[in-house]
């Protein structure tokens, strides 16, 4: 397929490269030209705007920070809507509020563009390996048409429902992963403060009902103090804000999500926002009177 890709950061760059590797003709644009360079070197087409990307491709993908960025690249000046023909499919793979995804989809539909919201889970390692979990909301026929693109980037691809449903699934994912990271960090900090080897505790817990992928993968990274970002803490903070804003709109109590959001707020406020979310351990160590470095 001819596919356009906008947003070539930590996640977007390897995702776009996997589309190139799968044989798709990829056209790219980024506000930071240096972000485009690896794609251009891999053979991607060089575009001067999001509108030009849409003129060259029948399908466009965005992977940007938040809803205002999605609105800008889709509906802003020189955005996708300015270059797309009727029937164009736009896939937003960013993590934004479900209500924002629905609003953007409705406004794109007025311009003859079919929108899918398709947020992902798996972090930078999953993006590099092409093994992301992709949660999709939007038109079923459009979803089937672009399934080969999803297959180049992910291993688990599920259409959840109509517009915004993918973002609801991603919010659920962020509740579980956020609370999971916090609970593993708490457990390992508790073990350390009790004078017990955290590695041995983790080894024992992996064999019981406490097992989780977060304990297995993120727990190991905590023990190694590998806080290099695969998913930055400020990004998880943003996602938890989306969760709590939606909870407020729906009148829902999400007590563990609310407490976890405060921990991510504390990470951002104490200089850990650019580290991986597993640096939650360092935050708890500081709160417990340790160095937390």
ZIDA-V453848 format. One record per residue. N is the residue number from 1. RES is the residue in three letters. SS is DSSP state (A for helix, B for strand, O for the rest). BURIAL is I if it has 24 or more other C-alpha atoms within 12 Angstrom, else O. D_LAST is the distance of its C-alpha to the last C-alpha in Angstrom with 2 decimals. Layout:
# ZIDA-V453848
n->N res->RES ss->SS burial->BURIAL d_last->D_LAST
n->N res->RES ss->SS burial->BURIAL d_last->D_LAST
This chain:
# ZIDA-V453848
n->1 res->UNK ss->O burial->O d_last->46.69
n->2 res->UNK ss->B burial->I d_last->46.16
n->3 res->UNK ss->B burial->I d_last->42.85
n->4 res->UNK ss->B burial->I d_last->40.93
n->5 res->UNK ss->B burial->I d_last->37.14
n->6 res->UNK ss->B burial->I d_last->35.36
n->7 res->UNK ss->O burial->I d_last->31.60
n->8 res->UNK ss->O burial->I d_last->30.06
n->9 res->UNK ss->O burial->I d_last->26.32
n->10 res->UNK ss->O burial->I d_last->23.64
n->11 res->UNK ss->O burial->I d_last->25.99
n->12 res->UNK ss->A burial->I d_last->29.38
n->13 res->UNK ss->A burial->I d_last->29.61
n->14 res->UNK ss->A burial->I d_last->29.46
n->15 res->UNK ss->A burial->I d_last->31.65
n->16 res->UNK ss->A burial->I d_last->34.24
n->17 res->UNK ss->A burial->I d_last->34.16
n->18 res->UNK ss->A burial->I d_last->34.97
n->19 res->UNK ss->A burial->I d_last->37.95
n->20 res->UNK ss->A burial->I d_last->39.15
n->21 res->UNK ss->A burial->O d_last->38.81
n->22 res->UNK ss->O burial->O d_last->40.85
n->23 res->UNK ss->O burial->O d_last->43.65
n->24 res->UNK ss->O burial->I d_last->43.45
n->25 res->UNK ss->B burial->I d_last->44.35
n->26 res->UNK ss->B burial->I d_last->41.28
n->27 res->UNK ss->B burial->I d_last->41.50
n->28 res->UNK ss->B burial->I d_last->38.40
n->29 res->UNK ss->B burial->I d_last->37.54
n->30 res->UNK ss->O burial->I d_last->34.32
n->31 res->UNK ss->O burial->O d_last->33.79
n->32 res->UNK ss->O burial->O d_last->31.65
n->33 res->UNK ss->A burial->O d_last->34.03
n->34 res->UNK ss->A burial->O d_last->31.46
n->35 res->UNK ss->A burial->I d_last->30.22
n->36 res->UNK ss->A burial->I d_last->33.78
n->37 res->UNK ss->A burial->O d_last->34.08
n->38 res->UNK ss->A burial->I d_last->32.95
n->39 res->UNK ss->A burial->I d_last->35.40
n->40 res->UNK ss->A burial->I d_last->38.18
n->41 res->UNK ss->A burial->O d_last->37.78
n->42 res->UNK ss->O burial->I d_last->38.13
n->43 res->UNK ss->O burial->O d_last->41.37
n->44 res->UNK ss->O burial->I d_last->40.54
n->45 res->UNK ss->B burial->I d_last->42.81
n->46 res->UNK ss->B burial->I d_last->41.80
n->47 res->UNK ss->O burial->I d_last->42.41
n->48 res->UNK ss->O burial->O d_last->42.46
n->49 res->UNK ss->O burial->I d_last->41.77
n->50 res->UNK ss->A burial->I d_last->41.13
n->51 res->UNK ss->A burial->I d_last->44.89
n->52 res->UNK ss->A burial->I d_last->45.66
n->53 res->UNK ss->A burial->I d_last->43.37
n->54 res->UNK ss->A burial->I d_last->45.40
n->55 res->UNK ss->A burial->I d_last->48.68
n->56 res->UNK ss->A burial->I d_last->47.86
n->57 res->UNK ss->O burial->I d_last->46.59
n->58 res->UNK ss->O burial->I d_last->47.92
n->59 res->UNK ss->B burial->I d_last->44.44
n->60 res->UNK ss->B burial->I d_last->41.35
n->61 res->UNK ss->B burial->I d_last->37.72
n->62 res->UNK ss->B burial->I d_last->35.03
n->63 res->UNK ss->O burial->I d_last->31.27
n->64 res->UNK ss->O burial->I d_last->29.86
n->65 res->UNK ss->O burial->I d_last->27.36
n->66 res->UNK ss->O burial->I d_last->29.45
n->67 res->UNK ss->A burial->I d_last->33.05
n->68 res->UNK ss->A burial->O d_last->34.00
n->69 res->UNK ss->A burial->I d_last->33.10
n->70 res->UNK ss->A burial->I d_last->35.21
n->71 res->UNK ss->A burial->I d_last->38.05
n->72 res->UNK ss->A burial->I d_last->37.93
n->73 res->UNK ss->A burial->I d_last->38.18
n->74 res->UNK ss->A burial->I d_last->40.80
n->75 res->UNK ss->A burial->I d_last->42.95
n->76 res->UNK ss->O burial->O d_last->42.16
n->77 res->UNK ss->O burial->O d_last->44.21
n->78 res->UNK ss->O burial->O d_last->44.48
n->79 res->UNK ss->O burial->I d_last->42.70
n->80 res->UNK ss->A burial->I d_last->43.57
n->81 res->UNK ss->A burial->I d_last->46.39
n->82 res->UNK ss->A burial->I d_last->48.09
n->83 res->UNK ss->A burial->I d_last->48.37
n->84 res->UNK ss->O burial->I d_last->48.78
n->85 res->UNK ss->O burial->I d_last->52.15
n->86 res->UNK ss->O burial->O d_last->53.32
n->87 res->UNK ss->O burial->O d_last->51.82
n->88 res->UNK ss->O burial->I d_last->48.59
n->89 res->UNK ss->B burial->I d_last->45.62
n->90 res->UNK ss->B burial->I d_last->42.24
n->91 res->UNK ss->B burial->I d_last->39.18
n->92 res->UNK ss->B burial->I d_last->36.09
n->93 res->UNK ss->O burial->I d_last->33.07
n->94 res->UNK ss->O burial->I d_last->30.60
n->95 res->UNK ss->O burial->I d_last->29.24
n->96 res->UNK ss->O burial->I d_last->31.21
n->97 res->UNK ss->O burial->I d_last->33.01
n->98 res->UNK ss->A burial->I d_last->36.03
n->99 res->UNK ss->A burial->I d_last->38.34
n->100 res->UNK ss->A burial->I d_last->37.31
n->101 res->UNK ss->A burial->I d_last->37.99
n->102 res->UNK ss->A burial->I d_last->41.38
n->103 res->UNK ss->A burial->I d_last->42.25
n->104 res->UNK ss->A burial->I d_last->41.43
n->105 res->UNK ss->A burial->I d_last->43.39
n->106 res->UNK ss->A burial->I d_last->46.38
n->107 res->UNK ss->A burial->O d_last->46.48
n->108 res->UNK ss->A burial->I d_last->46.20
n->109 res->UNK ss->A burial->I d_last->49.02
n->110 res->UNK ss->A burial->O d_last->51.19
n->111 res->UNK ss->O burial->I d_last->50.78
n->112 res->UNK ss->O burial->O d_last->51.74
n->113 res->UNK ss->O burial->I d_last->48.25
n->114 res->UNK ss->B burial->I d_last->46.99
n->115 res->UNK ss->B burial->I d_last->43.33
n->116 res->UNK ss->B burial->I d_last->41.01
n->117 res->UNK ss->B burial->I d_last->37.55
n->118 res->UNK ss->B burial->I d_last->35.51
n->119 res->UNK ss->B burial->I d_last->31.77
n->120 res->UNK ss->B burial->I d_last->29.76
n->121 res->UNK ss->B burial->I d_last->27.08
n->122 res->UNK ss->O burial->I d_last->25.32
n->123 res->UNK ss->A burial->I d_last->22.77
n->124 res->UNK ss->A burial->I d_last->22.81
n->125 res->UNK ss->A burial->I d_last->23.56
n->126 res->UNK ss->A burial->I d_last->26.53
n->127 res->UNK ss->A burial->I d_last->27.70
n->128 res->UNK ss->A burial->I d_last->27.74
n->129 res->UNK ss->A burial->I d_last->29.53
n->130 res->UNK ss->O burial->I d_last->31.94
n->131 res->UNK ss->O burial->I d_last->31.12
n->132 res->UNK ss->B burial->I d_last->30.14
n->133 res->UNK ss->B burial->I d_last->31.44
n->134 res->UNK ss->B burial->I d_last->33.70
n->135 res->UNK ss->B burial->I d_last->35.05
n->136 res->UNK ss->B burial->I d_last->38.13
n->137 res->UNK ss->B burial->I d_last->40.22
n->138 res->UNK ss->B burial->I d_last->43.55
n->139 res->UNK ss->O burial->I d_last->46.95
n->140 res->UNK ss->A burial->O d_last->47.63
n->141 res->UNK ss->A burial->O d_last->49.87
n->142 res->UNK ss->A burial->I d_last->47.38
n->143 res->UNK ss->A burial->I d_last->44.69
n->144 res->UNK ss->A burial->O d_last->46.99
n->145 res->UNK ss->A burial->O d_last->47.81
n->146 res->UNK ss->O burial->I d_last->44.22
n->147 res->UNK ss->A burial->I d_last->43.14
n->148 res->UNK ss->A burial->O d_last->43.26
n->149 res->UNK ss->A burial->I d_last->40.57
n->150 res->UNK ss->A burial->I d_last->38.32
n->151 res->UNK ss->A burial->I d_last->39.11
n->152 res->UNK ss->A burial->I d_last->37.79
n->153 res->UNK ss->A burial->I d_last->34.37
n->154 res->UNK ss->B burial->I d_last->33.98
n->155 res->UNK ss->B burial->O d_last->34.99
n->156 res->UNK ss->B burial->O d_last->35.42
n->157 res->UNK ss->B burial->I d_last->37.54
n->158 res->UNK ss->B burial->I d_last->38.94
n->159 res->UNK ss->B burial->I d_last->41.07
n->160 res->UNK ss->B burial->I d_last->40.27
n->161 res->UNK ss->B burial->I d_last->43.03
n->162 res->UNK ss->O burial->I d_last->44.13
n->163 res->UNK ss->O burial->I d_last->42.25
n->164 res->UNK ss->O burial->I d_last->38.93
n->165 res->UNK ss->A burial->I d_last->38.81
n->166 res->UNK ss->A burial->I d_last->36.23
n->167 res->UNK ss->A burial->I d_last->33.90
n->168 res->UNK ss->A burial->I d_last->34.58
n->169 res->UNK ss->A burial->I d_last->33.59
n->170 res->UNK ss->A burial->I d_last->30.34
n->171 res->UNK ss->A burial->I d_last->29.58
n->172 res->UNK ss->A burial->I d_last->30.22
n->173 res->UNK ss->A burial->I d_last->27.91
n->174 res->UNK ss->A burial->I d_last->25.05
n->175 res->UNK ss->A burial->I d_last->25.73
n->176 res->UNK ss->A burial->I d_last->25.57
n->177 res->UNK ss->A burial->I d_last->22.51
n->178 res->UNK ss->A burial->I d_last->20.54
n->179 res->UNK ss->A burial->I d_last->21.55
n->180 res->UNK ss->A burial->I d_last->21.00
n->181 res->UNK ss->A burial->I d_last->17.35
n->182 res->UNK ss->A burial->I d_last->16.85
n->183 res->UNK ss->A burial->I d_last->18.99
n->184 res->UNK ss->A burial->I d_last->17.36
n->185 res->UNK ss->A burial->I d_last->13.86
n->186 res->UNK ss->A burial->I d_last->15.77
n->187 res->UNK ss->A burial->I d_last->17.65
n->188 res->UNK ss->A burial->I d_last->14.90
n->189 res->UNK ss->A burial->I d_last->13.08
n->190 res->UNK ss->A burial->O d_last->16.65
n->191 res->UNK ss->A burial->O d_last->17.36
n->192 res->UNK ss->A burial->I d_last->14.46
n->193 res->UNK ss->A burial->O d_last->15.42
n->194 res->UNK ss->O burial->O d_last->18.97
n->195 res->UNK ss->O burial->O d_last->18.43
n->196 res->UNK ss->O burial->O d_last->19.36
n->197 res->UNK ss->O burial->O d_last->18.26
n->198 res->UNK ss->A burial->I d_last->16.71
n->199 res->UNK ss->A burial->I d_last->18.24
n->200 res->UNK ss->A burial->O d_last->21.61
n->201 res->UNK ss->A burial->I d_last->21.34
n->202 res->UNK ss->A burial->I d_last->20.67
n->203 res->UNK ss->A burial->O d_last->23.58
n->204 res->UNK ss->A burial->O d_last->25.84
n->205 res->UNK ss->A burial->O d_last->25.09
n->206 res->UNK ss->O burial->O d_last->25.79
n->207 res->UNK ss->O burial->O d_last->29.31
n->208 res->UNK ss->O burial->O d_last->30.12
n->209 res->UNK ss->O burial->O d_last->30.43
n->210 res->UNK ss->O burial->O d_last->26.68
n->211 res->UNK ss->O burial->O d_last->26.51
n->212 res->UNK ss->O burial->O d_last->25.26
n->213 res->UNK ss->A burial->O d_last->24.23
n->214 res->UNK ss->A burial->I d_last->20.91
n->215 res->UNK ss->A burial->I d_last->20.40
n->216 res->UNK ss->A burial->I d_last->21.67
n->217 res->UNK ss->A burial->I d_last->19.87
n->218 res->UNK ss->A burial->I d_last->16.76
n->219 res->UNK ss->A burial->I d_last->16.30
n->220 res->UNK ss->A burial->I d_last->16.41
n->221 res->UNK ss->A burial->I d_last->13.84
n->222 res->UNK ss->A burial->I d_last->11.40
n->223 res->UNK ss->A burial->I d_last->12.41
n->224 res->UNK ss->A burial->O d_last->12.04
n->225 res->UNK ss->O burial->O d_last->8.56
n->226 res->UNK ss->O burial->O d_last->10.83
n->227 res->UNK ss->O burial->I d_last->9.78
n->228 res->UNK ss->O burial->O d_last->12.60
n->229 res->UNK ss->O burial->I d_last->14.85
n->230 res->UNK ss->O burial->I d_last->18.00
n->231 res->UNK ss->O burial->I d_last->18.27
n->232 res->UNK ss->B burial->I d_last->16.23
n->233 res->UNK ss->A burial->I d_last->15.12
n->234 res->UNK ss->A burial->I d_last->17.53
n->235 res->UNK ss->A burial->I d_last->20.26
n->236 res->UNK ss->A burial->I d_last->19.89
n->237 res->UNK ss->A burial->I d_last->19.93
n->238 res->UNK ss->A burial->I d_last->23.16
n->239 res->UNK ss->A burial->I d_last->24.61
n->240 res->UNK ss->A burial->I d_last->24.07
n->241 res->UNK ss->A burial->I d_last->25.79
n->242 res->UNK ss->A burial->I d_last->28.66
n->243 res->UNK ss->A burial->I d_last->28.84
n->244 res->UNK ss->A burial->I d_last->29.05
n->245 res->UNK ss->A burial->I d_last->31.51
n->246 res->UNK ss->A burial->I d_last->33.70
n->247 res->UNK ss->A burial->I d_last->33.50
n->248 res->UNK ss->A burial->O d_last->34.66
n->249 res->UNK ss->A burial->O d_last->37.45
n->250 res->UNK ss->A burial->O d_last->38.59
n->251 res->UNK ss->O burial->O d_last->38.27
n->252 res->UNK ss->O burial->O d_last->35.99
n->253 res->UNK ss->O burial->O d_last->33.70
n->254 res->UNK ss->O burial->I d_last->30.36
n->255 res->UNK ss->A burial->O d_last->28.49
n->256 res->UNK ss->A burial->O d_last->25.66
n->257 res->UNK ss->A burial->I d_last->25.17
n->258 res->UNK ss->A burial->I d_last->25.20
n->259 res->UNK ss->A burial->O d_last->22.51
n->260 res->UNK ss->A burial->I d_last->20.30
n->261 res->UNK ss->A burial->I d_last->20.99
n->262 res->UNK ss->A burial->I d_last->19.76
n->263 res->UNK ss->A burial->I d_last->16.34
n->264 res->UNK ss->A burial->I d_last->16.31
n->265 res->UNK ss->A burial->I d_last->17.65
n->266 res->UNK ss->A burial->I d_last->14.80
n->267 res->UNK ss->A burial->I d_last->12.28
n->268 res->UNK ss->A burial->I d_last->14.57
n->269 res->UNK ss->A burial->O d_last->15.04
n->270 res->UNK ss->O burial->O d_last->11.50
n->271 res->UNK ss->O burial->O d_last->10.87
n->272 res->UNK ss->O burial->I d_last->9.70
n->273 res->UNK ss->O burial->I d_last->13.36
n->274 res->UNK ss->O burial->I d_last->13.56
n->275 res->UNK ss->O burial->I d_last->11.13
n->276 res->UNK ss->B burial->I d_last->12.96
n->277 res->UNK ss->A burial->I d_last->13.84
n->278 res->UNK ss->A burial->I d_last->12.24
n->279 res->UNK ss->A burial->I d_last->8.82
n->280 res->UNK ss->A burial->I d_last->10.79
n->281 res->UNK ss->A burial->I d_last->9.28
n->282 res->UNK ss->A burial->I d_last->5.87
n->283 res->UNK ss->A burial->I d_last->8.57
n->284 res->UNK ss->A burial->I d_last->10.67
n->285 res->UNK ss->A burial->I d_last->8.50
n->286 res->UNK ss->A burial->O d_last->8.37
n->287 res->UNK ss->A burial->O d_last->12.02
n->288 res->UNK ss->O burial->O d_last->12.75
n->289 res->UNK ss->O burial->O d_last->11.86
n->290 res->UNK ss->O burial->O d_last->8.71
n->291 res->UNK ss->O burial->O d_last->5.62
n->292 res->UNK ss->O burial->O d_last->3.78
n->293 res->UNK ss->O burial->O d_last->0.00
